[in-house]
Amino acid sequence: MGLAAVSLWVMGGIIAILLSVLSPEFYRKTFVSVPEDLGPMIRYAWVGGSISGVTYGGIAVMIIGTVLFRNTHGKKKAV
């Protein structure tokens, strides 16, 4: 399950980088304190996107883990 969180971390960073490169004007208007130069803007996008990605990945892993735990341990009955 940790792989899911890491995968979403990477995907979030890549999506943010693509957004910042493909539409820099939109990216600067949408997010706060975005650098003007391309290199710093890409680094900024990676950090912001990867933080969002790992946050959503962590939430997804918590939900999936809770469901799996309940399904595994909910079937056992006390004697």
Phi, psi and omega per residue, in radians:
M1 nan -0.496 3.100
G2 -1.100 -0.481 3.100
L3 -1.119 -0.600 3.103
A4 -1.122 -0.746 3.124
A5 -1.147 -0.726 3.127
V6 -1.161 -0.682 3.118
S7 -1.097 -0.764 3.115
L8 -1.210 -0.523 3.059
W9 -1.069 -0.853 3.141
V10 -1.157 -0.783 -3.129
M11 -1.092 -0.677 3.103
G12 -1.079 -0.750 3.105
G13 -1.128 -0.750 -3.134
I14 -1.159 -0.738 3.118
I15 -1.083 -0.747 3.128
A16 -1.140 -0.703 3.108
I17 -1.106 -0.806 3.116
L18 -1.047 -0.742 3.118
L19 -1.087 -0.743 -3.112
S20 -1.221 -0.563 3.141
V21 -1.384 -0.723 -3.083
L22 -1.331 -0.544 -3.125
S23 -2.481 1.279 -3.087
P24 -1.111 -0.585 3.132
E25 -1.119 -0.805 3.107
F26 -1.075 -0.748 -3.108
Y27 -1.099 -0.738 3.140
R28 -1.181 -0.592 3.131
K29 -1.316 -0.524 -3.049
T30 -1.445 -0.660 -3.057
F31 -1.938 2.719 -3.042
V32 -1.538 2.455 3.012
S33 1.036 0.660 3.112
V34 -1.325 2.265 3.120
P35 -1.118 2.669 -3.126
E36 -1.351 -0.660 -3.103
D37 -1.301 2.632 -3.053
L38 -1.142 -0.800 -3.109
G39 -1.036 -0.935 3.097
P40 -1.102 -0.571 3.128
M41 -1.160 -0.683 3.103
I42 -1.137 -0.721 3.097
R43 -1.113 -0.729 3.099
Y44 -1.056 -0.764 -3.134
A45 -1.125 -0.732 3.135
W46 -1.052 -0.805 -3.103
V47 -1.116 -0.864 -3.122
G48 -1.119 -0.766 -3.130
G49 -1.189 -0.686 -3.125
S50 -1.239 -0.577 3.072
I51 -1.132 -0.788 3.099
S52 -1.106 -0.739 -3.135
G53 -1.072 -0.772 -3.130
V54 -1.251 -0.513 3.071
T55 -1.140 -0.874 3.118
Y56 -1.156 -0.629 3.083
G57 -1.118 -0.727 3.108
G58 -1.113 -0.698 3.101
I59 -1.129 -0.780 3.131
A60 -1.074 -0.742 -3.136
V61 -1.147 -0.667 3.113
M62 -1.108 -0.750 -3.141
I63 -1.160 -0.831 -3.140
I64 -1.095 -0.758 3.123
G65 -1.092 -0.699 3.117
T66 -1.124 -0.767 3.127
V67 -1.120 -0.796 3.134
L68 -1.099 -0.717 3.123
F69 -1.100 -0.778 -3.140
R70 -1.119 -0.750 -3.136
N71 -1.159 -0.636 -3.124
T72 -1.292 -0.809 -3.042
H73 -1.643 -0.224 3.121
G74 -1.331 -0.339 -3.115
K75 -1.421 -0.319 -3.121
K76 -1.422 2.270 -3.134
K77 -1.966 2.534 3.108
A78 -1.267 2.522 -3.131
V79 -1.646 nan nan
